[in-house]
Amino acid sequence: MTTPLMSLTWTDHVTGRQGFLVVDRLVRGVASGGLRMRPGCTLAEVTGLARGMTMKEALHYDPAGRYVPLGGAKGGIACDPQDPGAYDLLVRYLRAMRPYIEAFWTTGEDLGLSQDLVDRAAAEAGLVSSIQAVYPLLDDERAARRRLADAFAVEVDGIGLDELAGGCGVAESVLAALDRAGVPYAGTRVAVQGLGTMGGATARFLSRAGLKVVAVADVKGTLANPDGLDVEALLAARDAYGTIDRAALRPGDRELPGDAWLSADAEVLVPAAVSYAVDAVNQAGISARWVVEAANMPVLAEAEELLAARGVVVLPDVVVNSGTNAWWWWTLFGDIGADPDEAFAHIRRSMRALIDQMLARAEADGTTPRAAAHAIVADRLPVIAERFGWYG
C-alpha cells in the first residue's frame, strides 16, 4: 500500500496535547474508523490503525450485500481518558475535526472512549452525528438511523448489543481455529488481557461455548484460576473502564502481576486491551498455541516472527476484531435488523468464512495468517476500486 491520503496533527490550544487524524483511503468518498484516547498515542500508531481499517472494510465486501465497504481512517488523542479534562479535550478535538466528520470521516468508539461519550461530545461540538458522512449513501436515512439506534438500545443479559457484536466476532474466530485443528471446546483454556468492551464480550461468548477462562488481566493485575474464573461475576463487578472489583473474587481465584496473563497455562491468549502488548522480549513467556488479536495491533512484528518460529499462530486483528465495524454498517445499511439473534448469526457466518479463508490461504501459501489476510485484501481492493471509486 502507498502512503495515506491525508494525515494531520492537531494541537489543543488549552492543554498543548495532541490529536491525530489519518485517512488511509476513501471509497465512494467516505472513510470509516474509530477514535481512540490513550496517553502516548502517536501519529504512527494512528497511521497503522487507519491502514488496518482499509483492510477490515475490504475483507467484508460482499457483492450481494447492501453494505458496501468504505475506506479506512482513524483518529487518536494523546490523553488518559480518566484525566479530569479528558472530556473537554474530546469536545475540542471533535470541534476541530468537524469539517472532516461532516464531509468524509465516519467515526465512533475505540480504546478509551465509549460510544455514548463520543455521541455526547459530538453533539456538543455541533455535529449531527459522528457517522453523518455516510448518510448520503443510504437509501432511506431516517429508517437506517432508527434501525441503528434501536440496535444500540438492545441488551442481552446486561450487556449492550453494540458491545457484544465485537466479542462475538473474536470468539467465533477462536472457535473456527479450534475446529480446523480438531480441538474440542470443552476444557480449552483461555487467558484474556482486558475485560472492557471487547475482552469482556469475548470472555462471555467463549465461556458459554464451553471454553475455560483461566486468566483475566486489568489495570490492577491478573486474576487467575486454573479451574476457570466466574466470567459472569467478573463482568458484573467491572467498572466503565473494565477494572474488576476484587470483592467479587472467589476463594480459589488468585491475584497475580499484570503481565502474568502472558504466561498463563492456556491454549488461547486474547490480547484485548492495548496496542503493542506483546513484544520481542515478553513473547518468550507465551506457551499458548494461538494468540488471537482482539485489540488493535497488540503484537509487534518482531514478536510475531518469533512466535511463528515457535509454532504459535497469531490470528491478526484486521480479521479477528473486524466484526464490530461490520456490524455497524450491516445494521445501518439494512443487511440485518436490530435483533441480537440475527446479528450474532450474521457475524458468526461472516467471521467463520473469513477465518477459514485466511487459514486455508496461509496453509496453501506456506505463510502466516497475517500475510494471508493481506493477500486476500490485495485481491479485493482492485475490485472495490473499479466498482465504487477509490481515492488515495
C-alpha positions in Angstrom: 0.0 0.0 0.0 1.0 3.6 -0.6 1.1 6.5 1.9 -2.2 7.7 3.4 -4.4 10.0 1.5 -4.4 12.5 4.4 -2.5 12.8 7.7 -2.8 15.6 10.2 -1.7 16.5 13.7 -3.8 18.8 15.9 -2.5 20.7 19.0 -5.0 21.7 21.6 -4.8 25.4 22.4 -5.8 24.8 26.0 -3.6 21.9 27.2 -1.0 21.6 24.4 -2.0 17.9 24.0 -2.0 16.5 20.5 -4.6 14.7 18.5 -4.4 13.0 15.1 -6.4 12.1 12.1 -5.3 9.8 9.3 -7.4 8.9 6.3 -5.8 6.0 4.5 -8.3 5.7 1.6 -11.7 6.9 0.6 -14.3 4.6 -1.1 -17.4 6.4 -2.5 -15.9 9.5 -0.9 -16.1 8.2 2.7 -13.8 6.5 5.2 -14.6 4.6 8.4 -12.5 4.3 11.6 -12.9 4.9 15.3 -11.4 7.5 17.6 -9.2 6.3 20.5 -7.9 8.2 23.5 -4.8 7.0 25.4 -1.7 8.5 26.9 1.2 8.2 24.5 -0.9 7.9 21.3 1.1 8.8 18.3 0.7 9.7 14.6 2.5 6.5 13.6 0.1 4.4 15.7 -3.0 6.1 14.1 -1.5 5.6 10.7 -1.2 1.9 11.2 -4.7 1.7 12.6 -6.1 3.6 9.6 -4.4 1.2 7.2 -5.9 -1.7 9.2 -9.4 -0.1 8.8 -8.9 -0.1 5.0 -8.2 -3.8 5.2 -11.2 -4.6 7.6 -13.6 -2.8 5.2 -12.3 -4.7 2.2 -12.4 -8.0 3.9 -16.2 -7.7 4.5 -17.0 -6.8 0.9 -20.0 -8.9 -0.3 -21.3 -8.1 -3.8 -24.7 -9.4 -2.7 -24.9 -7.2 0.4 -26.4 -3.8 0.9 -23.4 -2.6 2.9 -20.6 -1.5 0.5 -17.2 -1.1 2.2 -15.9 2.3 2.9 -12.3 3.5 3.0 -10.2 3.3 6.1 -9.4 6.1 8.6 -8.6 6.5 12.3 -8.4 9.3 14.9 -6.4 9.5 18.1 -5.9 11.8 21.1 -2.9 11.6 23.4 -4.5 11.8 26.8 -5.5 9.5 29.6 -9.3 9.0 29.3 -9.6 9.2 33.1 -8.0 12.6 33.2 -10.4 15.3 34.6 -10.0 17.3 31.5 -10.4 14.5 29.0 -14.0 15.1 28.0 -13.5 18.8 27.3 -10.4 17.9 25.3 -12.5 15.4 23.3 -15.1 18.1 22.5 -12.4 20.5 21.3 -10.9 17.8 19.1 -14.2 16.9 17.6 -14.9 20.6 17.0 -11.6 20.9 15.2 -12.3 17.8 13.1 -15.9 18.8 12.4 -15.3 19.6 8.7 -13.8 16.2 8.1 -16.5 14.4 10.0 -19.2 16.2 8.1 -17.6 15.5 4.8 -15.9 12.1 4.8 -14.8 10.6 8.1 -17.2 8.4 10.0 -16.0 7.6 13.5 -17.1 6.1 16.8 -15.8 4.5 20.0 -12.4 2.9 20.2 -9.8 2.3 23.0 -10.6 4.7 25.9 -13.8 6.0 24.6 -17.4 4.7 24.7 -19.9 5.4 22.0 -22.2 7.2 24.5 -19.3 9.6 25.3 -18.4 10.1 21.6 -22.1 10.8 20.8 -22.4 13.3 23.7 -19.2 15.1 22.7 -20.1 15.2 19.0 -23.4 16.9 19.8 -21.6 19.4 22.0 -19.2 20.0 19.1 -22.1 20.9 16.8 -22.2 17.6 14.8 -25.4 15.9 13.7 -23.7 12.5 14.3 -20.2 11.0 14.4 -21.2 9.0 11.3 -23.1 11.7 9.3 -20.7 11.5 6.3 -22.2 8.1 5.4 -25.8 9.4 5.4 -25.9 10.5 1.7 -25.1 6.9 0.8 -28.2 5.4 2.5 -31.4 4.6 0.6 -33.6 5.7 3.5 -31.6 7.7 6.0 -34.4 8.0 8.6 -35.1 4.3 8.6 -31.4 3.5 8.7 -30.7 5.8 11.7 -33.7 4.4 13.5 -32.6 0.8 12.9 -29.1 1.6 14.3 -30.5 3.5 17.3 -32.8 0.5 18.1 -29.8 -1.9 17.8 -27.8 0.2 20.3 -30.7 0.1 22.7 -30.7 -3.7 22.8 -29.2 -5.5 25.8 -28.5 -9.2 26.2 -28.1 -10.3 29.8 -27.0 -6.9 30.9 -24.6 -6.1 28.1 -25.4 -3.9 25.1 -25.6 -5.5 21.6 -23.0 -3.0 20.3 -20.5 -4.3 22.8 -21.4 -8.0 22.2 -21.0 -7.7 18.4 -17.3 -7.4 18.5 -16.8 -10.1 21.1 -19.0 -12.5 19.1 -16.6 -12.0 16.2 -13.5 -12.6 18.2 -15.0 -15.7 19.9 -16.1 -17.1 16.5 -12.5 -16.6 15.3 -11.2 -18.7 18.2 -13.9 -21.4 17.6 -13.1 -21.5 13.9 -9.4 -22.0 14.6 -10.2 -24.8 17.1 -12.5 -26.5 14.7 -9.9 -26.5 11.9 -7.3 -28.0 14.3 -9.8 -30.6 15.7 -9.6 -29.3 19.2 -12.7 -29.6 21.4 -14.1 -26.5 23.0 -14.7 -28.2 26.4 -11.6 -27.7 28.6 -9.7 -25.5 26.2 -8.2 -22.8 28.4 -8.2 -19.1 27.6 -6.4 -16.1 29.0 -7.8 -12.6 28.2 -6.0 -9.3 28.6 -8.6 -6.7 29.3 -12.2 -7.1 30.4 -13.5 -4.0 28.7 -15.8 -3.8 25.7 -14.0 -6.3 23.5 -12.4 -8.5 26.1 -15.5 -8.8 28.3 -17.8 -9.8 25.5 -15.2 -12.3 24.1 -14.8 -13.9 27.5 -18.6 -14.3 27.8 -19.0 -15.9 24.4 -16.1 -18.3 24.9 -17.1 -19.4 28.4 -20.7 -20.0 27.1 -19.2 -22.1 24.3 -17.6 -24.4 26.9 -14.1 -23.0 27.0 -12.4 -22.3 30.4 -11.3 -18.7 31.0 -8.4 -19.3 33.4 -6.9 -15.7 33.5 -8.1 -12.2 33.0 -6.0 -9.0 33.3 -7.0 -5.5 34.0 -5.1 -2.4 35.1 -4.7 -3.7 38.7 -3.2 -7.0 37.7 -4.1 -10.6 36.6 -6.8 -12.7 38.1 -6.3 -16.4 37.6 -7.9 -19.7 38.5 -6.8 -23.0 36.8 -10.3 -24.4 37.3 -11.8 -21.4 35.5 -12.9 -17.9 36.6 -16.6 -17.0 37.0 -16.8 -14.8 33.9 -20.3 -13.5 34.6 -19.5 -12.5 38.1 -16.4 -10.6 36.9 -18.4 -8.9 34.2 -20.9 -7.7 36.8 -18.1 -6.4 39.0 -16.3 -4.3 36.5 -16.4 -0.5 36.2 -16.8 1.6 33.0 -13.1 1.1 32.2 -13.1 -2.7 32.6 -11.5 -2.7 36.1 -12.8 -5.5 38.3 -13.8 -5.1 41.9 -11.7 -7.6 43.8 -14.6 -8.2 46.2 -16.2 -10.4 43.6 -13.3 -12.9 43.7 -14.0 -16.4 44.9 -11.7 -18.3 47.4 -9.9 -20.2 44.5 -9.2 -17.0 42.5 -5.6 -15.7 42.7 -4.3 -12.2 42.2 -1.1 -12.1 40.1 1.1 -9.4 38.5 -0.3 -7.6 35.5 1.8 -9.4 32.9 1.0 -12.9 34.3 -1.7 -13.4 31.6 1.0 -13.8 29.0 2.5 -16.9 30.6 -0.9 -18.4 31.7 -1.2 -22.2 31.2 -3.7 -21.8 28.3 -4.1 -22.8 24.7 -5.5 -19.4 23.6 -4.3 -15.9 24.5 -6.6 -13.0 23.7 -4.9 -9.6 24.0 -8.0 -7.3 24.1 -6.8 -4.2 25.8 -3.9 -2.1 24.3 -1.7 -1.9 21.3 1.9 -3.2 21.5 1.2 -5.6 24.4 3.4 -8.4 23.1 7.0 -7.6 22.2 10.1 -9.4 21.3 11.1 -9.9 24.9 7.8 -10.9 26.7 6.7 -13.2 23.9 9.2 -15.7 25.2 6.8 -16.4 28.1 3.9 -17.4 25.9 3.2 -21.1 25.7 -0.2 -20.9 24.1 -0.9 -22.4 20.7 -2.9 -19.4 19.5 -2.7 -15.6 20.1 -6.0 -14.0 18.9 -5.7 -10.3 18.4 -8.9 -8.7 19.8 -7.2 -5.4 20.4 -5.7 -3.3 17.5 -2.0 -4.0 16.8 -1.3 -5.8 20.2 1.6 -8.0 18.8 4.7 -6.3 17.5 6.0 -7.5 14.2 9.3 -8.8 15.7 7.3 -10.7 18.3 5.1 -12.3 15.7 8.1 -13.5 13.8 9.5 -15.2 16.9 6.1 -16.7 17.8 5.7 -18.1 14.3 9.1 -19.7 14.5 8.0 -21.5 17.7 4.8 -22.6 16.1 2.5 -20.2 17.8 -0.3 -19.0 15.4 -1.2 -15.3 15.6 -4.7 -14.6 14.2 -4.5 -10.9 13.1 -6.6 -8.0 14.3 -7.6 -6.9 10.8 -9.7 -10.1 10.6 -10.4 -11.0 14.3 -11.8 -7.7 15.5 -13.5 -6.6 12.3 -16.9 -7.7 13.4 -17.7 -4.5 15.4 -17.2 -2.2 12.4 -19.0 -4.6 10.0 -22.0 -4.9 12.5 -22.4 -1.1 12.5 -22.7 -1.0 8.7 -24.7 -4.2 8.2 -27.3 -2.7 10.6 -27.2 0.8 9.2 -27.4 -0.3 5.5 -30.1 -2.9 6.3 -28.4 -6.2 5.9 -29.6 -7.1 9.4 -32.1 -5.6 11.8 -31.9 -4.6 15.5 -32.2 -8.2 16.7 -29.4 -10.0 18.6 -30.0 -13.4 17.3 -29.9 -12.2 13.7 -26.8 -10.1 14.4 -24.9 -12.9 16.0 -25.8 -15.4 13.3 -24.6 -12.9 10.6 -21.4 -12.1 12.5 -20.7 -15.8 13.0 -21.2 -16.7 9.3 -19.1 -13.8 8.1 -16.2 -14.3 10.6 -16.0 -18.0 10.2 -15.9 -17.7 6.4 -13.1 -15.1 6.8 -11.1 -17.2 9.3 -11.4 -20.3 7.2 -10.4 -18.5 4.0 -7.4 -16.9 5.8 -6.1 -20.1 7.4 -6.6 -22.1 4.2 -4.7 -19.4 2.2 -1.9 -19.4 4.8 -1.6 -23.2 4.6 -1.6 -23.1 0.8 1.0 -20.3 0.6 3.1 -21.6 3.4 2.9 -18.2 5.2 1.4 -16.6 8.3 -2.3 -15.8 8.7 -1.5 -12.1 8.6 0.3 -12.4 5.3 -2.7 -14.4 4.0 -5.1 -11.7 5.1 -3.0 -9.1 3.3 -3.1 -11.3 0.2 -6.9 -11.6 0.4 -7.2 -7.8 0.7 -4.9 -7.3 -2.2 -7.2 -9.4 -4.3 -10.3 -7.5 -3.3 -9.1 -3.9 -3.4 -8.9 -3.6 -7.2 -12.5 -5.0 -7.5 -13.8 -2.4 -5.0 -11.8 0.4 -6.6 -13.2 -0.5 -10.1 -16.8 -0.7 -8.9 -17.1 2.1 -6.4 -14.2 4.5 -6.9 -11.1 4.8 -4.9 -9.2 7.8 -3.7 -5.7 7.6 -2.1 
